[in-house]
């Protein structure tokens, strides 16, 4: 089997997914590939990256440190620039792109998970603070 990008499953990463390794000591990249048993293209949308950059620029020292770590992890992802003329929230951008690409999202955000589930977009998330789980068919 070839290992080109078109053979890989795309997964859109929400900003909070990139905080998981720091908070819960889980290698999200390795564990996601193990959970789904396939090669993955982890995608970071420009709006998510921007959200992390804003967190890294202000807030408490702890939040800044975590956001900088998340940005470092984001470098392992494929960066996708997204036009956002409608000035949608980051969650709305994630929903719009995941629906149009028909690809799963990695998030621990309860509201976003529910919204994605409502439109049948599969979600990867952390279960019991120790392992990954998924909702929906991937």
Secondary structure in CASP SS format (residue, H / E / C, confidence):
PFRMAT SS
TARGET T0000
AUTHOR 0000-0000-0000
METHOD secondary structure of the structure
MODEL  1
X C 1.00
X C 1.00
X C 1.00
X C 1.00
X H 1.00
X H 1.00
X H 1.00
X C 1.00
X E 1.00
X E 1.00
X E 1.00
X E 1.00
X E 1.00
X C 1.00
X H 1.00
X H 1.00
X H 1.00
X H 1.00
X H 1.00
X H 1.00
X H 1.00
X H 1.00
X H 1.00
X H 1.00
X C 1.00
X C 1.00
X C 1.00
X H 1.00
X H 1.00
X H 1.00
X H 1.00
X H 1.00
X H 1.00
X H 1.00
X H 1.00
X H 1.00
X C 1.00
X C 1.00
X C 1.00
X E 1.00
X E 1.00
X E 1.00
X E 1.00
X E 1.00
X E 1.00
X H 1.00
X H 1.00
X H 1.00
X H 1.00
X H 1.00
X H 1.00
X H 1.00
X H 1.00
X H 1.00
X H 1.00
X H 1.00
X H 1.00
X C 1.00
X C 1.00
X C 1.00
X H 1.00
X H 1.00
X H 1.00
X H 1.00
X H 1.00
X H 1.00
X H 1.00
X H 1.00
X H 1.00
X H 1.00
X H 1.00
X H 1.00
X H 1.00
X H 1.00
X C 1.00
X C 1.00
X C 1.00
X E 1.00
X E 1.00
X E 1.00
X C 1.00
X C 1.00
X C 1.00
X C 1.00
X C 1.00
X C 1.00
X C 1.00
X C 1.00
X C 1.00
X H 1.00
X H 1.00
X H 1.00
X H 1.00
X H 1.00
X H 1.00
X H 1.00
X H 1.00
X H 1.00
X H 1.00
X H 1.00
X H 1.00
X C 1.00
X C 1.00
X E 1.00
X E 1.00
X E 1.00
X C 1.00
X C 1.00
X C 1.00
X H 1.00
X H 1.00
X H 1.00
X H 1.00
X H 1.00
X H 1.00
X H 1.00
X H 1.00
X H 1.00
X C 1.00
X C 1.00
X C 1.00
X C 1.00
X E 1.00
X E 1.00
X E 1.00
X E 1.00
X E 1.00
X C 1.00
X C 1.00
X C 1.00
X E 1.00
X E 1.00
X E 1.00
X E 1.00
X E 1.00
X C 1.00
X C 1.00
X C 1.00
END
